[in-house]
């Protein structure tokens, strides 16, 4: 069996790559994101985090709690969004306003500029990588994700979104699929989010990670061995700041 056919092992290997690409684009985007925020006069952390969610569907209490399970959300932050006119509360759910959608559209443009420049040398590979990430998001829905993935997937993808932005946002959604798998594993071990964060290396953590990898591996079964190889190596080759 090749390392690309050991699905739990593959899930363990690709997770840090997905994290690195996601973080790299955020780091590279900071100057433009800061400029957009200053120009808007808004508190935008939530809008940036949920840029691919808010235009697509309302936020539910369950979904929001799952998205921020490792950093519990303070109601006051929602109140700020409502007060500044970026969210409205409607029948127990939160919906983005035109103000929020306008900011997110500008943010997508900024991410298009950043990924276009950052990955210019790999531009020919981006459509394939974005397609593979999209297929994994679809497979994650079929395989069954948890509450965070259900809130995040599928991501907002307006017509004309370039492949670099598609890849960036689809990878962000895949991170939530793994986060749900991790949450399921530590909950089965009788732990809370705070307890698993503080958990030292050892047998219990190893079992949780192994269970996480088995569940997180399910979407990757939808790809061929060649596809899995192309996805891992392609992400590895992307330039990061």
Secondary structure by P-SEA (a helix, b strand, c coil): cccccaaaaaaaaaaaaaaaaaaaaaaaaaaaaaaaaaaaccccaaaaaaccccccccccaaaaaaaaccccccaaaaaaaaaacccccccccccccaaaaaaaaaaaaaaaaaaaaaacccccaaaaaaaaaaaaaaaaaaacccaaaaacccccccccccaaaaaaaaaaaaaaaaaaaaaaaaaaacccaaaaaaccccaaaaaaaaaaaaaaacccccccaaaaaaaaaaaaacccc
